[in-house]
Amino acid sequence: MNRTLARLTRMGPDEIRTRAHQALSKRWGRPPVFEVIPFAGAPVFPDPPTLCSLPEAENICLHRFDLLGYKDLDFGSPIDWHLDPVHHKRAPRKPWYQIPFLDFNAVGDHKIIWELNRHQHLVTLAEAGRLTKDDRFAAELRSQWGDWQRENPYPIGINWASTLEVAFRALSWLWVRHLLGDFHEDLLGALHLHGWHIERYLSTYYSPNTHLLGEGVALFAIGLLCPQIRGASRWRDRGWNIVLQQAETQVRPDGFHFEQSVYYHVYALDFFQFARDLAARNAIPIPASFDRTIEKMSEALSVLSQAGRPPNFGDDDGGRVLGSPPRPLAPSPARSPSPPRSLALTCAGIYTMTTTGSQLFIDAGPQGVFAGGHGHADALSIQLITDGRPILIDPGTFCYTCPERDRFRGTAAHNTLQVDGRDQAAPAGPFAWIGMPETAVDLWLPGETFDLFAGHHNGYAPVIHHRWVFGHKSGFWLVRDVVTEPRPSGSGHRLDLHWHLLDQCDIAILPHAGHTWSQSIERFDWSPVYGKKEPAFVQRFSAELTLPAEFAVILTSAESGTFTQTGPSAYRYEQPQGSHEFIFPRSGVRFIYRADTPDGPKEFSI
């Protein structure tokens, strides 16, 4: 009760009014009678890319589906639209607002159920029918669509519980309608019901992120493409306004999406681009600021894709908007900087050190917006991609509500330092964190010979984790971790440094000679796509030390060379082709880098 009252005191009048209206509507609201009205003109659906796979279409006819990272899922015959076949759980058939869809024990993984009920597989059937002229596919499509209507009468079932999922389903039906026309006599009535539900239960205050954006896109699309439905023009205008507003709200000045997830960045960009294409095809004026937002988002993705693919910071649940390529993330279609350059998205806090064919990424941004629902506890973590292949990896997502959710998004699953076995923030349900860290960048210096980064965060307060990263353009990186405490307690702290990799042969992780930390290589799962686990490795360095403490490693693709500590905060890396000395700041001393290579001796002081 106290938490509810505290939450109410933070709400403005419009939020209280909206939430109260939605709460009453759940129990007492009923959709209006469907009416067809005269209309003029013929709206145009954008031409999406063809995604037809005849083998997949044949399997769909057998009610077997490839969804997310799962293959050949059997939903039965007739299809059980409320089933999670992976965990053998079925959502209850009761009013949607009474279903605890985040309760894994009650419904299983709601994401699996909803992925099927987005009906994107109906588009595959429609395309297969058009390509082969085989009536079986269209007949199966109509059969499944009709069965869904009978098994999901409003407001019964989990498939009405998320407004975004209602929006996705409506977009799929509109795409099928574009391919086949009005394929069922009840189609317009069903789109009317979906449009009414979306408008009534917009995620304005529940999930004002990609949920609200996707709902706005669907409302815009239904309203524009179905002008014969009474109320369609209101949906069109309201949906378009939501899209334009969210373009201003959800995208940071550097072009990165505010949920701090590369996948959700691409996801939001898909939504914006689809809405823009739909508007352009139907002569709806497009503000220049909206085009600039799309351009900035594309540029940000290109900055992160210079080694062939972007990194995978934050959640990735595998779903995509109409016509989008499958996971894993494909390289950005926008042109990457040429020649490759070390660049930063400073608002997002993602810093990239780029060499020929490789790109190292440092996450020095916020954990996410609001409660950080799709962010991970990965402050100052590092990823490395070479020629399109992940080398130092992010663990992925695997699931949203299963027992392993917190393991995959926790600090130990990321390439950063952990203190006393703690996460940098405390999980508060599957889509929230408590006590998210503050991360600050102390230095960012990209250059022709090397790049230098320094930052720190307070995720283990009062203990502070500092990280320095030096990246040499010849293809090696020095990572120095320093752990401090403003008022040293004198007691020891357990320090664990994690390096996650797919293959031990891909990279050498060289600690400085003579260190006293324990070292191990263990198996650790990673999830390349939602629902799928594959074996990977973690190289871990651990110690129990009083603070301050520091540790440094060299990351390189070549195992040759020696790495030594030559003094307090001073290191030397010897290679056959030359030597490199590093002196890091202590008590006002500046950073000094000296190189003795075939190009001659050089010294830099910062």
VENDALIN-V315296 format. One record per backbone hydrogen bond with DSSP energy under -0.5 kcal/mol. NH is the residue of the N-H (numbers start at 0). CO is the residue of the C=O. Records with the same first field share a line. If there is no record, write none. Layout:
BEGIN
NH->CO / CO
END
This chain:
BEGIN
4->0
5->1
6->2
7->3
8->4
9->5 / 6
10->7
15->11
16->12
17->13
18->14
19->15
20->16
21->17
22->18
23->19
24->20
25->21
26->22 / 23
27->23
28->23 / 24
36->227
47->45
56->52
57->53
58->54
59->55
60->56
61->57 / 58
62->59
63->58
64->72
66->64 / 69
68->529
69->66
72->64
74->62 / 72
79->74
80->78
82->79
83->88
84->82
87->83
88->83
90->81
93->91
95->154
97->94
98->95
99->97
100->98
102->99
103->101
105->102
106->102
107->103
109->107
111->108
112->108
113->109
114->110
115->111
116->112
117->113 / 114
118->115
121->118
122->118 / 119
123->119
124->120
125->121
126->122
127->123
128->124
129->125
130->126
131->127
132->128
134->132
136->133
137->133
138->134
139->135
140->136
141->137
142->138
143->139
144->140
145->141
146->142
147->143
148->144
149->145
150->146
151->147
152->149
155->152
156->93
159->156
160->157
162->160
165->161
166->162
167->163
168->164
169->165
170->166
171->167
172->168
173->169
174->170
175->171
176->172
177->173
178->174
179->175
180->176
182->180
186->183
189->185
190->186
191->187
192->188
193->189
194->190
195->191
196->192
197->193
198->194
199->195
200->196
201->198
203->201
206->202
208->206
211->206
212->208
213->209
214->210
215->211
216->212
217->213
218->214
219->215
220->216
221->217
222->218
223->219
224->220
225->221
228->225
229->34
231->228
234->230
235->231
236->232
237->233
238->234
239->235
240->236
241->237
242->238
243->239
244->240
245->241
246->242
247->243
248->244
249->245
251->249 / 255
254->251
257->249
259->256
261->312
262->312
264->260
265->261
266->262
267->263
268->264
269->265
270->266
271->267
272->268
273->269
274->270
275->271
276->272
277->273
278->274
279->275
280->276
281->277 / 278
282->279
283->278
284->282
286->284
289->286
290->286
291->287
292->288
293->289
294->290
295->291
296->292
297->293
298->294
299->295
300->296
301->297
302->298
303->299
304->301
305->302
307->304
314->373
323->320
342->340
344->349
345->343
348->344
349->344
350->348 / 361
351->342
352->359
353->351
354->357
357->354
358->384
359->352
360->382
361->350
362->380
363->348 / 361
371->368
372->368
374->371
376->408
377->375
379->362
380->377
381->414
382->360
383->391
384->358
385->388
386->356
387->306
388->385
390->383
391->383
392->390 / 499
398->396
404->401
407->403
408->404
409->405
412->409
413->410
415->413
417->495
419->493
421->418
425->433
427->428 / 431
431->428
432->370
433->425
438->436
439->455
441->439 / 453
442->453
444->451
450->470
451->444
452->468
453->442
454->466
455->439
456->464
457->437
459->462
460->457
462->459
463->483
464->456
465->463 / 481
466->454
467->479
468->452
469->477
470->450 / 468
471->469 / 475
472->448
474->471
475->471
476->554
477->469
478->476 / 552
479->467 / 477
480->478 / 550
481->465
482->548
483->463
485->461
487->484
492->544
494->492 / 542
495->417
496->540
497->415 / 495
498->538
500->536
501->390
505->502
507->555
509->507 / 553
510->508
511->551
512->562
514->511
517->541
519->539
521->537
523->535
525->533
526->394
527->525
528->531
530->397
531->528
533->525
535->523
536->500
537->521
538->498
539->519 / 537
540->496
541->517
542->494
544->492 / 542
547->482
548->482
550->480
552->478
553->509
554->476
555->507 / 553
556->474
561->573
563->571
564->512
565->563 / 569
566->569
569->566
570->581
571->563
572->579
573->561 / 571
574->572 / 577
577->574
578->595
579->572
580->593
581->570
582->591
583->568 / 581
588->585
591->582
592->603
593->580
594->601
595->578
596->599
597->576
599->596
601->594
603->592
605->590
END
